[in-house]
Amino acid sequence: MEIDYEMAGLLERAARPHIWDERPVFCFTSDIDWASEAVLDYFFRQLPMEDLKMTMFVTHKSERVEREFLAGRIQRGIHPNFLPGSSQGNTFREVIETCMSFAPEATCTRSHRAFAVTDTEHLLHNDFHIKCSSNVFTTLAPRITPFWLESKLLQVPIFFEDGSFLYNRLGLTIEPYRHFFTAPGIKVISFHPMNLVFNTPEITWMRQIKDSLTREEFNHIGEEIIESKRNREKGVFDLVMEIINMARQLQAPIFTLDEIYEHTIH
């Protein structure tokens, strides 16, 4: 058997000490999940985008996301929906090709509903030159570090995801879990424009909004619907702002997923 010395070397480099072994390193991400232009506009206006170095996992063509990317305020990844009935295509390859047309420079991926099999992972790495996946959902897992998948994708697990936090009914403040955020490890923070803009306080809140709209209406949500349905008490917006403010207080490093990849292999 001919040994793949490149891969053997990558394994050794990933095992070396890294900054996240000693302190928390934050990485802010968002799956746009077919959010309308009005929702995305509200989303970007509510956040300190210059500071977050956010990776946006795209599902469709968005002029608002394009403007943020061209201004250098975000990194784009792809968010393929490999499930039956996907609007992005009928085969794994078609879905990836569609997503890459929205972000041809993308080097990272996160699948809708975290769907992944070896076929999708090999396609992403071998045919579309994707290097990094953030497709494992944890709930505040300690000491997260990246690891190599069999496909040679680097997996960077999620530390906090808005829907998972609500699903597990952990409350609407992160203060009781502060020690998880301040401990060493990679803190990939994932939240959705719809949850942030509507300030979702519980899983059923967003489900009711989505169920009340057709797919066409959902894709074209305007400011009137946002104002009429937005939760004005505590919700996801407050959770996200607490996390951002904590990262600032800690003066913690904030990396893009690409930067985590580069730190891992060098």
Disulfide bonds with the S-S distance in Angstrom:
none
